[in-house]
Structure formats: structure tokens, C-alpha cells
Amino acid sequence: MKGTRIATLVAAGVIAMGAAGVSSAKSPVPGKPGDANIVEIAQAVNAQTGQFSYLLAAATCDYFEGAIVGLLTGEDKLTLFAPTDEAFIALQSFLIDAFELEAEPSPELTCAIDGLLGDGTLFDVLAYHVTDGRRFSNSVFNKRNPKMIEMLNGQYIVSNPDLTLNDNAGQAVGVAGLDLVNINASNGVIHVIDTVLLPFAP
């Protein structure tokens, strides 16, 4: 019953934000948060759209022992920049080519990133997608000037007036062109992004 209610609420929010388009990113109406936390919303959206299967797989890698899920379901107010499956597939395809691996992109492959780039890499990448506080897009972006935002791994991203982000790998990451922005969770906000943010150049 609870899952049905969450899915219904998320579907309504997706439809409303999709109809608003870019304007929803520029002029959000925060409103009151619902009952669903960040992980529950991600699961519900994934069930409907398939957007977050790679992200959820990354957050639930066995060696995290539930720490990432615990963080995103806890009482601390957080903002998650959530990459789509297409974003993870693009990154995995790059790494497969770079390391000449005999593999195909898959959600499960995300948990193998530490084996390629060193212990703690995946945690660092995931923490680079989360910042403290409930940040709707009018808090993420300034209208005229770039803005630095500290992420949970201690590094920064830069938000730009054109509603893009820059990471430490020099990538330009899009937010406003996607339907899922300003998703209001009980413990924070989700913004969907089209590229995996990287705290370093791979």
C-alpha cells in the first residue's frame, strides 16, 4: 500500500514537472515534503521509468554494508544529484574502452570500479553527488554568477546561470533539460542529471 502511494505521488510530481519544463527548474515551488525519503523516491521512479537502476546498484554494493542507503534514508536533510542510467552507461563504456575490458555496461559492473581505480573510489564518486541541506534549483543556481557548492566528499562542483554544473573532471553536466528536477523527499531533494559527476579525471 505504501509503495503504491509513493509511486502515485511521484508520478503526479513527474507529470507536473514535465509539463512545466525548464521553468520548473528556474522557479520551483518547494511545498511540503512527502512521506517518501530519497531512496524510496528513487526506487519508485526507477520502477516506473528505469532511470535509476545503475544508481541504486551503486548505492547498494555489498561492501558498503548499507552505509549509503542509511545516509540517504536518515534524518539529515540532503540534496542528491542523481545520474540517469544513460549517464552511468556512458561512463562505464568509457572505462571499458580505456582499460580494454571484456565486459558490457551493467548496473552490477558499477561495484567493480574500486578494482579499476582504487579502494574508496566509488564512495568518493557517490559522495560527490550529495550536498547538505534541502536545495531546490533556485538555491543551486544563481541567476547571474557561477556558484561553488561543497559536496559530502569535501570537494566542490560549480553551478552556472545557464543551469549546468561543472565537476572536477571538467565535464559540463546538464540539469534543466530533464523532466525530473526539484523532487521533494521527506529528507531532502533530488535533481536528475545527465552525466555522472566526477571528483577527478579518470
C-alpha positions as CSV (number, residue, x, y, z in Angstrom):
1,M,0.0,0.0,0.0
2,K,2.8,2.4,0.9
3,G,4.7,1.6,-2.3
4,T,1.5,2.3,-4.3
5,R,1.1,5.7,-2.6
6,I,4.7,6.6,-3.2
7,A,4.5,5.7,-6.8
8,T,1.3,7.7,-7.3
9,L,2.8,10.8,-5.6
10,V,6.0,10.5,-7.7
11,A,4.0,10.0,-10.9
12,A,2.0,13.1,-10.2
13,G,5.1,15.1,-9.4
14,V,6.8,13.9,-12.6
15,I,3.8,14.8,-14.7
16,A,3.6,18.3,-13.2
17,M,7.3,19.0,-13.5
18,G,7.4,17.6,-17.1
19,A,4.5,19.9,-18.1
20,A,6.4,22.9,-16.5
21,G,9.6,22.0,-18.3
22,V,12.6,24.3,-17.8
23,S,10.5,26.8,-15.9
24,S,10.1,24.3,-13.1
25,A,13.9,24.3,-12.7
26,K,14.1,28.1,-12.6
27,S,11.1,28.8,-10.4
28,P,10.5,25.9,-8.1
29,V,7.6,25.8,-5.6
30,P,9.1,23.8,-2.8
31,G,5.9,23.0,-1.0
32,K,5.8,20.4,1.8
33,P,7.9,17.2,1.6
34,G,6.0,13.9,1.3
35,D,6.4,10.8,3.3
36,A,8.9,9.1,0.9
37,N,12.6,9.5,1.6
38,I,15.3,9.9,-1.1
39,V,15.9,6.2,-1.6
40,E,12.1,5.4,-1.7
41,I,11.5,8.0,-4.3
42,A,14.5,6.8,-6.4
43,Q,13.1,3.2,-6.2
44,A,9.6,4.4,-7.2
45,V,10.9,6.4,-10.1
46,N,13.1,3.6,-11.2
47,A,10.1,1.2,-11.1
48,Q,8.2,3.5,-13.5
49,T,10.9,4.8,-15.8
50,G,14.0,2.7,-15.3
51,Q,16.1,5.8,-14.8
52,F,17.9,4.8,-11.6
53,S,18.9,1.1,-11.8
54,Y,22.6,1.8,-12.1
55,L,22.5,4.4,-9.3
56,L,20.6,2.1,-7.0
57,A,23.0,-0.7,-7.7
58,A,25.9,1.5,-6.9
59,A,24.4,2.6,-3.6
60,T,23.8,-1.0,-2.5
61,C,27.2,-2.5,-3.3
62,D,27.8,-5.2,-0.7
63,Y,31.0,-3.6,0.6
64,F,29.1,-0.5,1.7
65,E,27.2,-2.7,4.2
66,G,24.1,-0.4,3.9
67,A,26.0,2.8,4.7
68,I,25.0,4.7,1.6
69,V,21.3,3.7,1.9
70,G,21.4,4.6,5.6
71,L,22.7,8.0,4.8
72,L,20.0,8.7,2.1
73,T,17.2,7.4,4.3
74,G,18.3,9.1,7.5
75,E,17.1,12.3,9.2
76,D,19.8,14.6,7.8
77,K,18.5,16.9,5.1
78,L,20.4,16.3,1.8
79,T,20.3,17.1,-1.9
80,L,21.1,14.3,-4.3
81,F,22.2,15.0,-7.9
82,A,21.0,11.7,-9.4
83,P,22.6,10.5,-12.7
84,T,20.4,8.6,-15.1
85,D,21.2,5.1,-16.3
86,E,22.4,6.6,-19.6
87,A,24.9,8.6,-17.7
88,F,26.3,5.5,-16.0
89,I,26.3,3.6,-19.2
90,A,28.4,6.4,-20.9
91,L,30.9,6.3,-18.1
92,Q,31.2,2.6,-18.0
93,S,31.6,2.4,-21.8
94,F,34.5,4.9,-21.5
95,L,36.2,2.9,-18.7
96,I,35.7,-0.4,-20.6
97,D,37.4,1.1,-23.6
98,A,40.1,2.7,-21.6
99,F,41.0,-0.4,-19.7
100,E,40.3,-2.7,-22.7
101,L,37.9,-4.8,-20.6
102,E,35.9,-7.8,-21.9
103,A,32.6,-6.5,-20.5
104,E,29.4,-4.8,-21.3
105,P,27.8,-1.9,-19.2
106,S,25.5,-3.2,-16.5
107,P,24.3,-2.0,-13.1
108,E,26.4,-4.7,-11.4
109,L,29.6,-3.6,-13.1
110,T,29.5,-0.3,-11.1
111,C,30.5,-2.1,-7.9
112,A,33.7,-3.1,-9.7
113,I,35.0,0.4,-10.0
114,D,37.3,0.2,-7.0
115,G,39.1,-2.7,-8.6
116,L,40.0,-0.5,-11.5
117,L,40.6,2.9,-9.9
118,G,41.5,2.0,-6.2
119,D,39.7,1.4,-3.0
120,G,37.2,4.0,-2.0
121,T,36.7,5.4,-5.5
122,L,33.0,4.5,-5.8
123,F,32.3,6.0,-2.3
124,D,34.1,9.2,-3.3
125,V,32.1,9.4,-6.5
126,L,28.8,8.8,-4.8
127,A,29.6,11.3,-2.0
128,Y,30.4,13.8,-4.8
129,H,26.7,13.7,-5.8
130,V,25.3,14.7,-2.4
131,T,25.3,18.1,-0.6
132,D,24.0,19.1,2.8
133,G,20.6,20.7,3.0
134,R,17.4,20.9,1.0
135,R,18.5,22.7,-2.1
136,F,15.8,23.4,-4.7
137,S,17.2,24.6,-8.0
138,N,16.8,28.3,-7.0
139,S,19.3,27.5,-4.3
140,V,21.6,25.5,-6.5
141,F,21.8,28.2,-9.2
142,N,22.4,31.9,-9.1
143,K,20.8,33.9,-11.9
144,R,24.0,35.9,-12.9
145,N,27.1,34.3,-11.4
146,P,28.6,30.8,-11.0
147,K,28.4,29.3,-7.6
148,M,30.5,26.8,-5.8
149,I,28.7,24.0,-3.9
150,E,30.5,21.8,-1.4
151,M,29.7,18.1,-1.7
152,L,29.8,15.5,1.0
153,N,33.3,14.2,-0.1
154,G,34.7,17.7,0.7
155,Q,35.2,18.7,-2.9
156,Y,33.2,21.3,-4.9
157,I,31.0,21.5,-8.1
158,V,30.3,24.7,-9.8
159,S,26.7,25.7,-10.8
160,N,26.3,28.1,-13.7
161,P,23.5,30.6,-14.6
162,D,22.7,28.5,-17.7
163,L,21.6,25.7,-15.3
164,T,24.6,23.5,-15.9
165,L,27.2,22.1,-13.5
166,N,30.9,21.7,-13.8
167,D,32.8,19.0,-12.0
168,N,36.5,18.4,-11.2
169,A,36.9,16.4,-14.4
170,G,35.9,19.4,-16.4
171,Q,32.6,18.0,-17.5
172,A,29.6,20.2,-18.2
173,V,26.6,18.4,-16.7
174,G,23.0,19.2,-17.6
175,V,20.1,19.5,-15.2
176,A,17.3,21.7,-16.7
177,G,16.8,19.7,-19.8
178,L,15.4,16.7,-17.9
179,D,11.9,16.2,-16.6
180,L,12.9,15.2,-13.1
181,V,14.0,18.2,-11.1
182,N,13.1,19.5,-7.6
183,I,11.8,16.2,-6.5
184,N,10.7,16.8,-2.9
185,A,11.6,14.0,-0.5
186,S,10.9,13.7,3.3
187,N,14.7,14.1,3.9
188,G,15.8,16.3,1.0
189,V,15.6,17.0,-2.7
190,I,16.6,15.1,-5.8
191,H,17.7,16.6,-9.1
192,V,18.3,14.3,-12.1
193,I,21.4,14.9,-14.1
194,D,22.6,13.6,-17.4
195,T,26.2,12.9,-16.6
196,V,28.0,11.1,-13.6
197,L,29.8,13.8,-11.7
198,L,33.5,13.0,-11.2
199,P,35.7,14.4,-8.5
200,F,38.8,13.6,-10.6
201,A,39.6,13.0,-14.2
202,P,39.5,9.2,-14.8
